[in-house]
Amino acid sequence: VDVQRELDERLLGWPHDGARPETVSWYLDRGANPNWMPPNGITVLEHAIVRYKNGACVDLIAERVTPRRALWIAAGLGDVAGVRSFIAGKGKLTAEGRLNRPDMMAMGWFGGLPPHHEADDLEIMWEAFQIAGWNGRWAAMDALLEAGLPVDHAPMGWPLVFEAVGNLLVPLAEYLV
């Protein structure tokens, strides 16, 4: 058994950890490497942002790494200034805001699809909004709404409130209502 590899893989989150900060701390205290690069080339932090859906767990990893610059990562970390740096105007992103989008399918999220390559700015903003919501980053969500994202935007066919209610994400449903 390669104990280091096992600890590193556990940091990727779900299904092993149940998104509990004490479990993530346990892995880190025993030497799990948050800078380890998984074979799919997506960082541990990025997996955590999508898989944990828990800002406290994500923060334990984020304080130990340097994140890539990307709108969705800034939103998942609750970095409001970072989110705003990708906004060019009402409903518009900078060219950089369109880069480095999340590939949920590659990160093993069951409901995830590969990024829509023809996505418009609002769809990309919605991706960041969804990820911010999963992690309870209300101020980052506010920044996206202030930048012109309609709260009921539904590029996947349903608004985020349906996902929140259907998955019992009560704090997210309350925020959206």
Disulfide bonds with the S-S distance in Angstrom:
none
